[in-house]
């Protein structure tokens, strides 16, 4: 089941902390699926990618039809 976190209204600092805590606390689950709603903020998305996802080797996908959402998993995305 996909969990969804909406970051609207959160500062970038609070958003980074929330996302990293959630991902690390749930990374033991081999079927981790997170829908992360960032809104139209490529700056926040880049912070999440560079400070969390690359560091902890999570896979992510940002669909072209909705650039305000990130899908994150601990499985490999082909």
N, C-alpha and C positions, 0 to 999 in steps of 0.2 A: 504494500500500500504506500502510495506517495504522500509524504508529509509536505505541507506548504508553510513557508514563512514569508510574511509580508513585511518588508523593511521600510515602507512608507512612514514618514514622520520620525524616523530614527536618525540620529547623527551617524556619520560614517564610522566614528570610533565605536559607538554602541553596536552598530550593525556588524562590524568585524568581530567583536567579542561574542555576540549572540550566535553568529554563524559558526565560528570556530568551536565554541563550546558544544553546540548541537552536533556538529560533524564528529568531533572527537569522542563525545559520549556515546554516539551511535555507530561508530566505525567498526565495532565488533560484529555488527550484523552484515553478513555478506550480501544482503539484498537492499542496502541503503539506497533510497531514492528520495531526493529532496527537490521540490519546486521552490525556487528562491525568487521572490518578486522584488526586483530592485527598482522598478520604474525606469524612466528614461535617464539613466545615470551611468554612462560608460566609465566615469571616474570611479564610482563605487565598485562597479564590476571589475575593473582592473585591479583595484585594491584587494578585492576578494580573491581574484585569480592569483595575483603575485604573492600576497601575504599568507594565504591559507591553502588554496587548492594545489599549487605547485609544490609548496613546502611539504604537504602531507600526502601528495600523490593521489588526489581525488580527480576523477574525470568529470568533465562538464560539457554542456552543450547550450548554445544560445541560438534559438531558432530565428531564421530570417524574417518570419512573419510576425514575430513579437520580440523585439530586442530588449524589452523590459523584464524578461524572465530568463532565469538560468536553471538548467536541470543538472543536478549534481548527483554523482553516484560513486561508490567505491569499486565498481566493476569497470572493466575496459569498455569504452565506447568505440565501436568500429566505424 
